[in-house]
Structures are given as structure tokens and as C-alpha cells.
Amino acid sequence: MSGVPVDPVYGDGPLPGEFPYTRGIYPEMYRSRLWTMRMFAGFGTAVDTNGRFKEILRHGGTGLSTAFDMPTLMGRDSDDEVWSAGEVGRAGVAIDTLADMEDLFADIDLGSVSTSMTINGPAIVALAQYIAVADKTGVDRATLSGTIQNDILKEYQAQKEYIFPPRPSMRIVTDMMRFTTAGMPRWHPVSISGYHIREAGATAAQELGFTLANGFAYVEAAQAAGLDVDDFAGRLSFFFNSHSDFFEEIGKYRAARRIWATWMRQRYGAASERSLMCRFHTQTAGVSLTAQQPEINIARVALQALAGALGGTQSLHTDAYDEALALPTEKAARIALRTQQIVAHETGVANVADPLGGSAYVEWMTDEMERRATEIFDHLLELGGGSILEGVYEGIDNGYFVGQIADSAYRFEREVNDGTRIIVGVNAFTEGDDADQDGANLLRIEQDTEDFQLKRLAAVKQARDDGAVNRSLELVRNEAEDPGANLVPPIIEAVNAYATEGEICDALASVFGRYVEQAIV
Amino acid sequence: MTDMADGPQAAVAGRTAPIRVVLAKLGLDGHDRGLKVVARMLRDAGMEVIYLGLRQTTDTVIAAVEQEDADVIGLSMHNAGHLALAPRIVQAVSDAGLDVPVVIGGIVPEADVSALKEMGISAVLHPGASAVAVGEAVREAVRGSLGDRPVHD
């Protein structure tokens, strides 16, 4: 405010932009490029979401972020009476066939936008549909830019949106990595996500340890599939949570960069600088939002956003204050965006890279987070007989991850219950809760969306060539049985025949089986 | 932590056996953090928990209630589907000829609570509910379903 000139960075090396990147991946961090304010959104039909996408593009945005509904995320068609009724279009957009993906991106040049798709179990179908839209509209696959979450390992550990068992699912992920590495150099094939692990109850150290271990597992799987680490590692990215313990979060981000760079160089033989850099997106902690006195969540989100910025995130989503009650309203989503704009443009934190570097406490916390994550890696290496990938499989099979996460979640609840942990508005300072009793200001999705989508799907099924659909699904089954085949090309063929996502997932499940979680408390 | 270890109260007056609770999530919703915490809270309170976990249907829940001779059903909902799912489970309980109360917990707007109760849901628990409140809601639901039998407490 007073105009005192400041340098881009203070303190001793290794400086930001220097190995092991503890202080940040770029020398001048936000001075050279501010973090991307990427807000996740989407609900209703593909046509509704397309309208929203075009609006974003008209206002100068270049990044589109797609939220899918639960049936789509679980590989179920909208007309699946057992699993989909009541959930179509509720938590995101419903995509059954290529026709929906064509509607979603109608009149949008896929060669000039960057698209993020948050989908995991059936990610290969969504990617195939996206590629098919590009092919149909004459866009070169090599120009496609974007990210598909495709982090299947954390699904068994935390988010639970899996379809097939872990090993065949990893084959699908490595097929996608091989395919995009060869022909889609601007595509990010996996976004390794700690966010959901944390939301499910993990501590900051567990989020860090489990997430980086999953990252190492993808690297080991891709290397085993014959890929050179420097050909794909530069396209891996991460997604972390920002919870309420301010300095712990900052230490976590700094430790993540240091561990990733060190392991990638020393254990996996990466040489390219890009392979060593832990690039990450951050979202504030949805689970920390309270239904009680919801407006005070604005303050929580602001502090969590600040931790993300001080931790050196590359992009940030700030949660809306009403998300403990329902999907966010437009006003609440706007306040969330304004909150990170205040952090970016008013506080001055973007002027200096790693402004907390050198603080005795922050450096200690960074070391402590690294030490705790290393204990987790050691445990997984032991479980896997020297392989992180095998250790992660074993940890999924024997309930290690879900057990650790459930223990932490319960410990947290007990601390809230016995008052050793204060949550403002919940177990202290509870006066003034005038929560919206009539619900008039909550977003509600009506049944119309589901009715529309059911008609849409029926029309697509009516118009397609069933013989071609069946032949393409047979090819998918055959290629699934051949571990040397890549599943992306036959699935592109199936989506081009307008096979549904559910049909393609059923074909894969007929070979791979479906994963059923052991119900462990 | 004494508030969670209130074993003797786990039984409702008028009966001696501990309360048996079936816990489940219906449909595709995968948010199981809350349900797992509730399972441990109820166990600490001396109840017997039959944890079905994720991806259950009304049929699998009813089958578990029958096989396990459960006293109460606890469902967790985070997908805004509570108004659609509640009547289905209440109907399924009644179709099976059971007299078992249903308690719902999760992301449920306060404004929907009275509608859910009219549909036959015994209690609704919101995020932040204490272990005591959760245990009490379950006991109260079971007490209510015991109907005319004498209840002393």
C-alpha cells in the first residue's frame, strides 16, 4: 500500500525455481504468473452446461471445467433404473453417449480451449468421447489441451468412485498414458489427487504421504508399460486440499515439492526439469465448512485460500459458503471467487515468492511433514517388497488406507465432541445461528433434467446402428482380454458407434469384473 | 469421552438387549466418512452395528434388517436425493411387514426435515451432530417404534 519496493524473493538458496523446489517451482512465482482461478462447476444437461461454457469463453476464459453427475462418474447410463433414478444431472452433467459430448462442446473450438474433466472410473470413455468430438470437428488430436483426473488409486482409498478392480484399472490408466504421450502431447492424463483423501478424513501428513505414493505408483506402472519417465512425468499434476491448520498446510505443500523432485530424480531417474516439478491445483476444504452460521465459512475459505497461495499453488478453487447445505448458489460461488481475488490482488502475497521460507517454524513444519510422509512410503515399500505400486495395491487389498483414514476421521470427531478441538459455531460460539430455515436460498435441481436426458438417450439409441454397436463392444471385450492391446482405440470406435458409457463399462466389466469394497468400519 | 461410552443406556427401557442398527448408504453416493464415524459412535455407545456401507439398495437394507433382526435403520445421504429416497425406504419397510424406524443423517437442509418426517422418517441428523445427539436420536427412534409397550426412563 505504501509502495515500498520489494524483491521477487528473499533469503538463501535453494531459491524458488531451483531443485528441490521446496520454495516453489518458478523463480518469481506469482510475479511471473498468478495462480489460475479455476472454479469447478456444472449441472443439468449437456445443453445447459454448453451454455455456461460459452458464457465463460465470452468473458475471456479459456479453461473449461466439467463436473459429471453420479451415474456418469460410476459408469451407469441415465436409464439404469436400479442405480441412476433420481441422480441424473443432479451433481453434474449427465453424459451417456457421444451425442451428449457433442452437445456439451457444440460451437466450441477444442483446439483453442483447455478442458478439465473430473472423472475417474470411466475416464477412458470420457477421453474417447472428447477425442471423437475433436475428430468430427476437424481438430487435430495433437492440439487438444486439458486434464482428465483419472486418478483411480484414490478411489479405492477415499472417493469410492471405482468400477473395476485395482489392477485392470491401472492397466486402463497406463493405456491412456501411452495413448496421450504418443499423440496428445498437451494432455495431462492423470491428476493425482489428495483432495478426496483429506475430505474422507486423512490428516495433512496422510494426505501428503498417500497422494505422493499414488504418484510414484503411476510412475512405476508407466515405466513397467515401457514408457520413458521423461516422456510422461512432465504431464503429471497434483491436486491438494487446503484445510484449516494454516502452517501445517503450507508445510505440506513445500514438502510435496521437495519429496517429488528428490524421488523423481533419485529413484525414477528423471532428468528433465519438468519431470521433477510438483505442479498442483488446490481446493479449500469442503469438509471444514459448517452448516451452522454458514456465512462464517467465508472467513474459513479466505484463510485456506491464503495458505494455498503462500504454499505456492498453481491454481485454486475456493468453496462457496453454503456448500455444507447444498450445491452452491450463484451468489455464494461469486463470493468464493471474489475471496481469492482479494487474496491475489489486495493482500500483496503474490509479490514475493515463498514469503514464509526461512521461518524457523515453517521450515520445521516442512521437515516434519516430509518425515511423516516418509514413514508412509517406508510402510508401503515394506508391504510391496520394494515396490510402491505393489505396496499401494496391498494397502488397498488389506484395508490399510481406508482404516487409517477412518481412524483419523474418528479421532477428529472425538476431539470436536470432547471440546479439545474448537469448531466455531459447532461446539463453541454457537449463538447467532440463523440458518436459512425455509431453504428458499438453496439451489435445487428439478426432475426435468432427468426426464429430458431419458428422452435424449432413447432417441440416440433409436437412431444408431445396433449391429455396429455390438461389433464395437465385442472388439472392446477382445482387446480387454489382450493385456498387450491399448484400449483407447477400440473405445473411440465404440463411442463413434454411439455405444453408451454404461454399455462400454459393462463390456469391460465382463472381462475385468467389478470392484466391491469390503465394508470395514 | 465418557459421553460416548454410555453402554448401559444403549438398551431402551423395557428391553434388555442392546439396540441393533443397520447402517448403509443407498445408491451411488460414495461419501462414507460420516457413516463410518457414526458406526463407531454407536458402537462406543454400546449398540450393535451392522455396517453395510456403500452402494446398497432398499432390498439389501431390508434383507439385512430381517437377517440381523435389527431394531433401526440409519441411512447417510449426501447427494440431495433424500426426498426421493426416503419414501422408497419407508415403503420397503412397510411392504416387508416390518416395524423398524429409519433415521437419516447427512447433508439435508433444515427446510426438508418436516417433509421427511411426514414421509415417515423418525429423525434427521445434520453435520456436526454430537455423539450424544446421534445416540439419543437412535434410542428415541427405537423407543417410538416400541409403541404402546411401557417405556420407563
Contacts between the chains, C-beta under 8 A, distances in Angstrom:
chain1	res1	chain2	res2	distance
A	70	B	27	7.6
A	70	B	28	4.2
A	70	B	29	6.6
A	70	B	79	6.4
A	71	B	28	6.5
A	73	B	28	7.6
A	74	B	28	4.9
A	76	B	28	7.1
A	82	B	57	6.7
A	83	B	27	6.7
A	83	B	28	5.8
A	84	B	28	7.7
A	85	B	84	7.8
A	86	B	27	7.3
A	86	B	81	4.9
A	86	B	84	4.0
A	86	B	85	6.8
A	87	B	27	6.3
A	87	B	28	5.9
A	87	B	29	8.0
A	87	B	79	6.4
A	87	B	81	6.2
A	90	B	79	6.7
A	90	B	80	5.7
A	90	B	81	7.1
A	91	B	79	6.4
A	91	B	80	7.3
A	159	B	30	5.9
A	160	B	30	3.4
A	160	B	32	6.5
A	160	B	54	5.8
A	161	B	30	5.6
A	199	B	33	7.3
A	200	B	32	7.7
A	200	B	33	5.1
A	201	B	33	5.1
A	201	B	36	8.0
A	201	B	37	7.9
A	287	B	33	7.5
A	290	B	127	7.3
A	290	B	128	6.4
A	291	B	107	7.9
A	291	B	126	5.6
A	291	B	127	5.1
A	291	B	128	6.5
A	292	B	128	6.1
A	324	B	107	6.9
A	324	B	127	5.9
A	325	B	107	6.9
A	325	B	109	5.6
A	326	B	80	6.5
A	326	B	107	7.1
A	326	B	109	6.2
A	327	B	80	7.2
A	405	B	33	8.0
A	406	B	33	7.9
A	406	B	36	4.8
A	406	B	37	7.9
A	406	B	40	7.9
A	409	B	33	5.2
A	409	B	36	6.6
A	409	B	37	5.6
A	410	B	36	7.4
A	410	B	37	5.5
A	410	B	40	5.0
A	413	B	37	4.9
A	413	B	41	7.5
A	413	B	131	7.6
A	414	B	1	6.4
A	414	B	4	7.3
A	414	B	131	7.8
A	416	B	128	7.8
A	417	B	1	7.6
A	417	B	3	6.9
A	417	B	4	7.0
A	417	B	130	5.5
A	417	B	131	5.1
A	417	B	132	7.9
A	418	B	1	5.6
A	418	B	3	7.6
A	423	B	128	7.3
A	426	B	128	4.4
A	427	B	128	7.9
A	427	B	130	7.7
A	435	B	110	5.9
A	436	B	109	7.9
A	436	B	110	7.5
A	436	B	111	7.4
A	437	B	110	5.6
A	437	B	111	6.4
A	438	B	111	5.5
A	439	B	109	4.7
A	439	B	110	7.0
A	439	B	111	2.8
A	439	B	112	6.8
A	440	B	111	7.9
A	442	B	109	5.5
A	442	B	111	7.4
A	444	B	80	7.7
A	445	B	80	7.0
A	516	B	55	8.0
A	517	B	53	6.5
A	517	B	54	6.1
A	519	B	51	5.3
A	519	B	52	6.0
A	519	B	53	3.5
A	519	B	54	7.6
A	520	B	51	8.0
A	520	B	53	8.0
A	521	B	36	5.5
A	521	B	39	4.3
A	521	B	40	6.3
A	521	B	43	7.6
A	521	B	49	6.9
A	521	B	51	4.8
